[in-house]
Amino acid sequence: MAFRLVMAIADAVRRQQQKRAGKEDELPDAERAAAEASEEVKKFLPDDIATALLKDADWPQLAQQLMALKGAGVDLETMLPRVGEITVTVRDQVAANAEKVKREGTEEWAKALRETMPAGPVREAILSSPTWPEIARTMATMNERGVDVRAILSAAHEEGVGVDQAVAKVLAAGKVPTTSRDAKLSYGPLTVGLDIPKDLDLGDRERALRQLSIAPSENQRFARMVREAMPGAEREADLLVSARQWPLVAARMADMESKGQPVAEHLASLSKDSSWREGPQSQMGRRLVQAANDALRKPVGGLAGPGPKVSTAAARSSSPSVGPTKAAGKGAAPTTPGVAAHREAGPASKSGKTR
């Protein structure tokens, strides 16, 4: 199951990279792939895991994914031993842990991705893959069996980055992406402390939410929270939710929830401070976005103070790039092109998580 999860992630990244280049390949013939892949698996994986994989009903599909990765330029001799380490860890965790934990749904695992993987091509490929529901179910099942799924995701991220770079090299599309106009224009108070991809595309609402790891159900819940915080101003609430920069507001709400902060209490200030009503009607949506961001960043009840200050670091640079914020596999994951993490100096989070 762990092997299938990592392969599903790797295959999603391969497909995404090839799709962007307009050269997505079909999976190779299942029978031929199974024969070729079995030799690779026996050579680089522990015997018990290799035997279990080859007997599994899903082996032909796994073999197709492996051979597709090899054909796209991925070095299986490097990749398979590392995936083997992940599966050994899972095997040992299951054997040592008999206690079951409550199953969590897809939305919970979208949050896990946001907290574990930095914004970038790997995370977006997973959430945009047609196999995402299956990937989420796999993570939930592994979690039930006592496996530390977040640790596996951290390790799998490194493999996803490797697949992305390998496929990009074969497609001659391995240049570091330039910072998008949306990412540049959003840099500042709206994005301080958030994990924002350099190729942020606010013009495509569905993709922007995926890039920020906001599940559809989570986005609907955040929109509902805004409407409940603005009784009697439903039209204005809808203007906020339909604004181009709404995904950034939703990302702020998701980030606060992950830190245990009272989002609803912060949003309540929108109905108390009506300064966003002042000005041209055509700019109402933009003012509401700013007001919502201010409400979320200020302490509860802190309306009288000045607005949030723009980070000094943010003023000096328009497109910083950072790699993953957590160790992955045997070492830190490589710097990931396409990630712009906007940060503001301040006290370290008590949760210990780097966002």
C-alpha positions in Angstrom: 0.0 0.0 0.0 2.9 2.4 0.8 4.6 1.5 -2.4 1.3 2.2 -4.3 1.0 5.6 -2.6 4.5 6.7 -3.6 4.1 5.4 -7.1 0.7 7.2 -7.5 2.4 10.5 -6.4 5.3 9.9 -8.7 3.0 9.1 -11.7 0.9 12.1 -11.0 4.0 14.3 -11.1 5.1 12.7 -14.4 1.7 13.2 -16.0 1.5 16.8 -14.9 5.0 17.6 -16.2 4.3 16.0 -19.6 0.8 17.5 -19.8 2.2 21.0 -19.4 4.6 20.2 -22.3 1.8 18.8 -24.4 3.6 15.4 -24.6 1.7 13.2 -22.1 2.6 9.5 -22.9 0.2 6.6 -22.6 1.2 3.8 -20.1 3.2 1.0 -21.7 1.8 -2.5 -22.4 0.9 -4.1 -19.1 2.3 -7.6 -19.9 5.6 -6.3 -21.1 5.9 -3.7 -18.3 5.2 -6.4 -15.7 8.0 -8.6 -17.0 10.5 -5.7 -17.2 9.5 -4.1 -13.9 9.7 -7.4 -11.9 13.4 -7.6 -12.6 13.9 -4.1 -11.3 11.8 -4.7 -8.2 13.6 -8.0 -7.3 16.9 -6.2 -7.7 16.3 -3.1 -5.6 13.6 -4.0 -3.0 13.8 -6.3 0.1 12.7 -9.8 -0.8 9.5 -9.8 1.3 8.3 -6.5 -0.1 9.2 -7.5 -3.7 7.3 -10.8 -3.3 4.3 -9.1 -1.9 4.2 -6.6 -4.8 4.6 -9.2 -7.5 1.7 -11.3 -6.0 -0.6 -8.2 -5.6 -3.5 -7.9 -8.0 -2.5 -4.3 -8.8 1.0 -5.4 -9.9 0.4 -4.9 -13.7 -0.7 -1.3 -13.0 2.2 -0.6 -10.7 4.6 -2.1 -13.3 3.1 0.2 -16.0 3.7 3.2 -13.7 7.3 2.1 -13.0 8.1 1.6 -16.7 6.4 4.9 -17.6 8.7 6.7 -15.1 11.7 5.0 -16.5 10.8 5.9 -20.0 10.3 9.5 -18.9 13.9 9.7 -17.6 13.6 8.6 -14.0 16.5 6.6 -12.7 14.9 3.5 -11.0 18.2 2.3 -9.7 18.2 5.5 -7.5 14.5 5.7 -6.8 13.5 2.2 -5.9 15.9 1.7 -2.9 14.6 4.9 -1.4 11.0 3.8 -1.9 12.1 0.5 -0.4 13.2 2.3 2.8 9.7 3.9 3.0 7.9 0.6 2.7 10.2 -1.1 5.3 9.3 1.7 7.7 5.6 1.2 7.1 6.0 -2.6 7.5 7.7 -2.1 10.9 5.2 0.5 12.1 2.2 -1.7 11.3 3.9 -4.7 13.1 4.6 -2.7 16.2 1.3 -0.8 16.4 -1.9 -2.7 17.1 -4.0 0.3 18.1 -6.5 1.7 15.5 -7.2 5.4 15.1 -10.2 7.1 13.8 -10.3 7.4 10.0 -10.0 10.9 8.6 -11.6 12.1 5.3 -10.2 13.6 2.1 -10.3 17.2 3.5 -8.1 16.2 6.4 -5.5 14.8 4.1 -5.5 17.9 1.9 -4.6 19.7 5.2 -1.9 17.1 5.8 -0.4 17.9 2.4 -0.4 21.6 3.1 1.3 21.1 6.4 3.8 18.5 5.1 4.7 19.5 1.6 5.8 23.0 0.4 3.8 24.7 -2.3 5.0 23.7 -5.7 4.6 21.2 -8.6 4.5 18.1 -6.5 1.7 19.2 -4.2 -0.3 20.6 -7.0 0.2 17.4 -9.1 -1.2 15.3 -6.2 -4.3 17.4 -5.6 -5.1 17.8 -9.4 -4.6 14.1 -10.2 -7.7 12.1 -11.0 -6.4 9.5 -8.5 -6.4 12.0 -5.6 -9.5 10.4 -3.9 -7.7 7.0 -4.0 -4.5 8.6 -2.7 -6.5 10.1 0.2 -8.2 6.8 1.0 -4.8 5.1 1.0 -3.4 7.6 3.5 -6.5 7.2 5.7 -6.1 3.4 5.7 -2.4 3.6 6.5 -3.2 6.0 9.3 -5.7 3.6 10.8 -3.0 1.0 10.9 -0.7 3.2 12.9 1.6 4.5 10.2 3.0 8.0 10.4 1.6 9.2 7.0 3.0 12.7 7.3 6.5 11.3 7.7 6.0 9.2 4.5 4.7 12.3 2.7 7.8 14.2 3.7 10.0 11.4 2.3 7.8 11.0 -0.8 8.1 14.7 -1.6 11.8 14.2 -2.3 10.9 11.5 -4.8 8.3 13.7 -6.4 10.8 16.5 -6.9 13.2 14.0 -8.4 10.5 12.8 -10.9 9.5 16.4 -11.7 13.1 17.3 -12.5 13.9 14.1 -14.4 10.8 14.4 -16.6 11.5 18.2 -17.1 15.0 17.4 -18.2 13.8 14.9 -20.8 11.2 17.3 -22.1 13.9 20.1 -22.2 11.6 22.1 -19.9 13.8 22.2 -16.8 14.2 26.0 -16.5 13.3 27.5 -13.2 9.9 29.1 -13.7 9.7 32.9 -13.5 7.5 34.4 -10.8 4.0 34.9 -12.0 2.3 38.3 -12.1 -0.2 37.2 -9.5 2.6 36.1 -7.1 4.4 39.4 -7.5 1.2 41.5 -7.0 0.1 39.5 -4.0 3.5 39.7 -2.2 3.1 41.7 1.0 0.5 41.7 3.8 -1.8 39.3 1.9 0.8 36.6 1.8 3.2 37.2 4.7 3.6 33.9 6.6 1.9 31.8 3.9 3.3 29.2 1.6 2.7 30.7 -1.9 3.9 29.0 -5.2 5.9 31.2 -7.6 3.5 30.3 -10.4 0.4 31.3 -8.5 -2.6 31.6 -11.0 -5.5 33.6 -9.4 -7.1 33.8 -12.9 -8.0 30.1 -12.5 -9.9 29.8 -9.3 -9.9 25.9 -9.2 -6.2 25.7 -9.8 -5.3 28.5 -7.4 -7.2 26.6 -4.6 -5.3 23.4 -5.5 -2.0 25.3 -5.5 -2.8 26.5 -2.0 -4.0 23.1 -0.9 -7.6 24.2 -0.2 -10.0 21.3 -0.8 -13.4 22.2 -2.4 -15.3 21.3 0.8 -12.9 23.4 2.8 -13.4 26.4 0.5 -17.1 26.1 0.8 -16.9 26.0 4.6 -14.7 29.1 4.6 -17.2 31.0 2.4 -19.9 30.0 4.8 -17.9 31.3 7.7 -17.6 34.7 6.0 -21.3 34.9 5.3 -22.1 34.0 8.9 -19.7 36.7 10.1 -21.5 39.4 8.0 -25.2 39.0 8.8 -27.4 41.4 6.7 -24.5 41.9 4.3 -24.8 38.7 2.2 -24.3 40.5 -1.0 -21.0 42.0 0.2 -19.9 38.6 1.6 -20.5 37.1 -1.9 -18.3 39.9 -3.4 -15.5 38.9 -1.0 -15.8 35.2 -1.9 -15.9 35.9 -5.6 -13.0 38.4 -5.5 -9.9 37.4 -7.5 -7.8 37.2 -4.4 -10.2 35.2 -2.3 -8.0 32.1 -2.5 -5.3 34.0 -0.5 -7.9 34.8 2.2 -9.0 31.2 2.3 -5.3 30.2 2.6 -4.9 32.5 5.6 -8.0 31.0 7.2 -6.7 27.4 6.6 -3.3 28.4 8.1 -4.9 29.9 11.2 -7.0 26.8 11.7 -3.9 24.6 11.5 -2.4 26.6 14.3 -5.6 26.4 16.4 -6.5 30.1 16.1 -10.2 31.2 16.3 -10.9 32.2 12.7 -14.7 32.9 13.2 -13.8 35.3 16.1 -11.4 37.2 13.9 -13.9 37.4 11.0 -16.6 38.8 13.4 -14.8 42.2 13.2 -15.9 42.6 9.6 -19.4 43.4 10.8 -18.1 45.8 13.5 -15.7 47.8 11.3 -17.6 49.0 8.2 -14.8 51.1 6.8 -14.7 48.8 3.8 -18.1 50.3 2.8 -16.4 53.6 2.0 -15.3 54.2 -1.5 -16.3 53.4 -5.1 -18.6 50.4 -5.5 -16.4 49.0 -8.3 -13.6 48.5 -5.8 -15.7 47.0 -3.0 -14.3 43.5 -3.6 -10.8 44.7 -3.2 -11.5 46.6 -0.1 -13.3 43.6 1.4 -10.3 41.4 0.7 -8.0 43.8 2.5 -10.5 44.2 5.4 -10.8 40.4 5.8 -7.0 40.0 5.7 -6.6 42.7 8.3 -9.3 41.1 10.5 -7.5 37.7 10.3 -4.1 39.1 11.1 -5.1 41.5 14.0 -5.6 40.2 17.5 -9.3 39.7 18.3 -10.7 43.0 19.4 -7.7 44.9 18.1 -9.6 47.1 15.6 -8.3 50.4 16.9 -4.7 49.7 16.2 -2.9 50.5 12.9 -3.1 48.0 10.0 -0.5 45.2 9.7 2.9 46.3 8.7 4.5 45.1 5.5 7.4 42.8 6.2 10.8 44.6 5.7 12.0 41.4 4.0 9.0 41.5 1.7 9.8 45.1 0.7 13.4 44.1 -0.3 12.5 41.2 -2.6 9.8 40.2 -5.0 10.4 36.5 -5.5 12.2 34.6 -2.8 12.5 30.8 -3.3 12.9 28.3 -0.5 12.9 24.5 -0.4 10.9 22.2 1.8 10.7 23.2 5.5 11.0 19.7 6.8 13.5 16.9 6.5 12.5 14.3 3.9 13.8 10.7 3.7 17.5 10.4 4.4 18.1 14.2 4.3 16.6 17.5 3.6 14.7 17.7 0.3 16.3 19.7 -2.5 15.4 23.3 -3.1 12.1 23.2 -5.1 11.7 25.6 -8.0 8.3 27.2 -8.1 7.9 27.9 -4.4 7.7 31.3 -2.9 7.3 31.3 0.8 6.4 34.8 2.1 7.6 35.2 5.6 7.7 37.9 8.2 10.2 38.0 11.1 8.6 37.2 14.4 8.5 34.8 17.3 8.7 31.1 16.4 5.4 29.2 16.3 4.7 27.2 19.4 3.5 24.3 17.3 7.0 23.8 16.0 5.8 23.7 12.4 7.4 25.8 9.7 4.8 27.2 7.3 
